[in-house]
Structure formats: C-alpha cells, structure tokens
Amino acid sequence: MTGSASDLPGGHPPHTAGIRCSILIPARDEEAALPGCLGSIAAATCQLHHPVEVIVAVNRCTDRTEDVALAAGARVVRDDSRNLAAIRNAAARAATGHVVVTIDADSRMSVGMLSKIDELERTGRYIGGGTRVRPQRWSAGILLTGAVLGLVLAYRRVSGAVLWCRRSDFWAIGGFDENLASGEDLDFAVRLKTYGRTRNQRFATVLSEHAVTSTRKFDDFGDWYLLRNPRLVRQILQGRTQAAADRFYYDVPR
C-alpha cells in the first residue's frame, strides 16, 4: 500500500523505493536532548535492516537543534506554530516512507522498536499502534501520575509515546488534528483505532519494546504538580484551551 502522490491527500510525496520508515520528530530548542533521541533511532535502524529517513520539524528554535539534526543526517523542515499537531504534520508532509513513526525529541526508543513495528505492520492485521513508556526517573508523584494517565489510555484502549501507522492511513484519517492545541497524540490514536475497525485491523500496543520519556515537565513543575491540578490535566487532554497548552508546552523555556 505505497500509494502515489495523486492518491495521498494534498499531493504528498510518493513512497520512495527502499525507505521503509519515516521517523517524525518535533523539536523546539532540543540541542541537548535530540542527540539521545537520534542515537536511539540509529541503533534501532541497525536492527531493522531497511533504510529509514529521519525528519526533524524545528519549531521556534534559538539554539543549535537544526545543526544537530543535519549533522546526524536527518532532514529538517520548519514550522513555527504553537501547535504540536501542525508541527508533527509538517514533518509528515515531507515523509516518503511506507510507515510513519512519531517520537518526541526528548524521548528514546528501545533498540528493537523499529524491527518490531516492521514485523507487526507486515502481518496486515494491525492499523498501527503505540508502545509502552518508561520515565527517565521515578518518584512517587511520577508513578501515581503515570498510573492516572495509564487509566485514561486503558479506557480508550490505545497507547502512545511512539505512534506508528502506514503513511497512507495517516493521511486517510487526516493526520494530527490541528484544531487541537494539545492532546493531539491521544486523539490521533483513538481515530486511528476507529479507522482500523472499518478495515478489520486492530490497534497494537508494542509490549516487548518501550520508549524512555523525559521527566523534565516534572523537573520544571514538580513531581506532584499534575495530580494537584486536575483541571489543567483535563484541559491538556481535551486540547481545546490554548492558554493551558501554552502554559504547559509552548511557553516553557528549555
């Protein structure tokens, strides 16, 4: 299901022969964190045995994020939106791989991630999916916050951290919803799962691999901050309040 430019919405690039996966990374002032992310992708690519392309969407950067990306061989696109959905979609529009895989610049994927995604996709039984998450560090506040967010994901029967699907299916559901100021990843996973049902395909959570996620939000705000501010959590997950998204994402200095 490689498609051509004419059958992908908006005339997106056709599949490039040999490129199995396009890795999409939004990045705002990620000079310090991006090398770890790119290094984990390079290690996972060695296990895949197929070429991948890495696309970094730089967003309002004032540091050397772009230089770091280019030095590692990644392609760079620019989007200065205060909107993660738009930033992710900017990277996706440049993608040419059969499968698109999203990961945040301050996260790292386990070494078998891409090969496992490849294995699941080739069965044809899955529309796409997500993976398990491990925080960079542990504390009681982080553990309980993770448990609460895990309940939200379990209720929706989806997962996140590293989201993946065929590029044609990504655009079939319209990519990430740019009407949302935040919570775009949860919304995307739910819509992807729903779309999969129409194709008799399941949403897969990769349990044998994981993503290590940064805990810098806890470092910035405190380990108990989210549990003490449930209204903010609801606003972030619902994605309809720009002020909440600005407070938690777009205005936070790196």
MOLIN-V828764 format. One record per residue. N is the residue number from 1. RES is the residue in three letters. SS is DSSP state (alpha for helix, beta for strand, coil for the rest). OMEGA is omega in whole degrees, 0 to 359 (999 if undefined). Layout:
n = [N:N]
res = [RES:RES]
ss = [SS:SS]
omega = [OMEGA:OMEGA]
This chain:
n = [1:2:3:4:5:6:7:8:9:10:11:12:13:14:15:16:17:18:19:20:21:22:23:24:25:26:27:28:29:30:31:32:33:34:35:36:37:38:39:40:41:42:43:44:45:46:47:48:49:50:51:52:53:54:55:56:57:58:59:60:61:62:63:64:65:66:67:68:69:70:71:72:73:74:75:76:77:78:79:80:81:82:83:84:85:86:87:88:89:90:91:92:93:94:95:96:97:98:99:100:101:102:103:104:105:106:107:108:109:110:111:112:113:114:115:116:117:118:119:120:121:122:123:124:125:126:127:128:129:130:131:132:133:134:135:136:137:138:139:140:141:142:143:144:145:146:147:148:149:150:151:152:153:154:155:156:157:158:159:160:161:162:163:164:165:166:167:168:169:170:171:172:173:174:175:176:177:178:179:180:181:182:183:184:185:186:187:188:189:190:191:192:193:194:195:196:197:198:199:200:201:202:203:204:205:206:207:208:209:210:211:212:213:214:215:216:217:218:219:220:221:222:223:224:225:226:227:228:229:230:231:232:233:234:235:236:237:238:239:240:241:242:243:244:245:246:247:248:249:250:251:252:253:254]
res = [MET:THR:GLY:SER:ALA:SER:ASP:LEU:PRO:GLY:GLY:HIS:PRO:PRO:HIS:THR:ALA:GLY:ILE:ARG:CYS:SER:ILE:LEU:ILE:PRO:ALA:ARG:ASP:GLU:GLU:ALA:ALA:LEU:PRO:GLY:CYS:LEU:GLY:SER:ILE:ALA:ALA:ALA:THR:CYS:GLN:LEU:HIS:HIS:PRO:VAL:GLU:VAL:ILE:VAL:ALA:VAL:ASN:ARG:CYS:THR:ASP:ARG:THR:GLU:ASP:VAL:ALA:LEU:ALA:ALA:GLY:ALA:ARG:VAL:VAL:ARG:ASP:ASP:SER:ARG:ASN:LEU:ALA:ALA:ILE:ARG:ASN:ALA:ALA:ALA:ARG:ALA:ALA:THR:GLY:HIS:VAL:VAL:VAL:THR:ILE:ASP:ALA:ASP:SER:ARG:MET:SER:VAL:GLY:MET:LEU:SER:LYS:ILE:ASP:GLU:LEU:GLU:ARG:THR:GLY:ARG:TYR:ILE:GLY:GLY:GLY:THR:ARG:VAL:ARG:PRO:GLN:ARG:TRP:SER:ALA:GLY:ILE:LEU:LEU:THR:GLY:ALA:VAL:LEU:GLY:LEU:VAL:LEU:ALA:TYR:ARG:ARG:VAL:SER:GLY:ALA:VAL:LEU:TRP:CYS:ARG:ARG:SER:ASP:PHE:TRP:ALA:ILE:GLY:GLY:PHE:ASP:GLU:ASN:LEU:ALA:SER:GLY:GLU:ASP:LEU:ASP:PHE:ALA:VAL:ARG:LEU:LYS:THR:TYR:GLY:ARG:THR:ARG:ASN:GLN:ARG:PHE:ALA:THR:VAL:LEU:SER:GLU:HIS:ALA:VAL:THR:SER:THR:ARG:LYS:PHE:ASP:ASP:PHE:GLY:ASP:TRP:TYR:LEU:LEU:ARG:ASN:PRO:ARG:LEU:VAL:ARG:GLN:ILE:LEU:GLN:GLY:ARG:THR:GLN:ALA:ALA:ALA:ASP:ARG:PHE:TYR:TYR:ASP:VAL:PRO:ARG]
ss = [coil:coil:coil:coil:alpha:alpha:alpha:coil:alpha:alpha:alpha:coil:coil:coil:coil:coil:coil:coil:beta:beta:beta:beta:beta:beta:beta:beta:beta:coil:coil:coil:alpha:alpha:alpha:alpha:alpha:alpha:alpha:alpha:alpha:alpha:alpha:alpha:alpha:alpha:alpha:alpha:alpha:alpha:coil:coil:beta:beta:beta:beta:beta:beta:beta:beta:coil:coil:coil:coil:coil:coil:alpha:alpha:alpha:alpha:alpha:alpha:alpha:coil:coil:coil:beta:beta:beta:beta:coil:coil:coil:coil:coil:alpha:alpha:alpha:alpha:alpha:alpha:alpha:alpha:alpha:alpha:alpha:coil:coil:coil:coil:beta:beta:beta:beta:coil:coil:coil:coil:coil:beta:beta:coil:coil:coil:alpha:alpha:alpha:alpha:alpha:alpha:alpha:alpha:alpha:alpha:alpha:coil:coil:beta:beta:beta:beta:beta:beta:beta:beta:beta:beta:coil:coil:coil:coil:alpha:alpha:alpha:alpha:alpha:alpha:alpha:alpha:alpha:alpha:alpha:alpha:alpha:alpha:alpha:alpha:alpha:coil:coil:coil:beta:beta:beta:beta:beta:beta:beta:alpha:alpha:alpha:alpha:alpha:alpha:coil:coil:coil:coil:coil:coil:coil:coil:coil:coil:coil:alpha:alpha:alpha:alpha:alpha:alpha:alpha:alpha:alpha:alpha:alpha:alpha:alpha:alpha:alpha:coil:coil:coil:beta:beta:beta:beta:beta:beta:beta:beta:beta:beta:beta:beta:coil:coil:alpha:alpha:alpha:alpha:alpha:alpha:coil:coil:coil:alpha:alpha:alpha:alpha:coil:alpha:alpha:alpha:alpha:alpha:alpha:alpha:alpha:alpha:coil:coil:coil:alpha:alpha:alpha:alpha:alpha:alpha:alpha:alpha:alpha:coil:coil:coil:coil]
omega = [185:177:176:182:184:182:170:185:175:179:180:185:176:177:177:182:177:179:182:185:168:180:185:184:170:186:172:180:184:180:183:186:188:180:178:178:181:178:179:177:179:179:179:179:179:178:185:181:173:179:172:171:178:181:180:177:182:188:175:184:175:181:186:180:182:179:179:180:182:180:180:179:179:170:183:169:182:173:185:179:169:189:184:178:180:180:178:180:177:176:182:180:179:186:177:182:178:181:173:182:180:174:179:186:181:177:176:177:178:192:181:187:186:179:178:176:179:179:181:182:184:178:183:183:188:177:184:179:179:184:173:181:170:177:180:175:182:168:179:180:179:180:182:176:178:179:179:179:176:177:177:180:180:179:179:180:176:174:184:180:173:180:181:174:173:182:179:179:176:182:177:177:174:181:177:184:183:172:181:177:179:179:184:181:176:179:180:181:180:180:178:178:180:178:180:179:180:181:183:178:184:170:186:169:180:184:183:178:183:171:173:183:179:175:185:175:176:177:182:189:184:186:182:189:184:179:180:181:183:178:178:179:179:181:179:182:180:172:185:185:183:181:178:178:177:182:188:183:199:180:181:180:176:999]
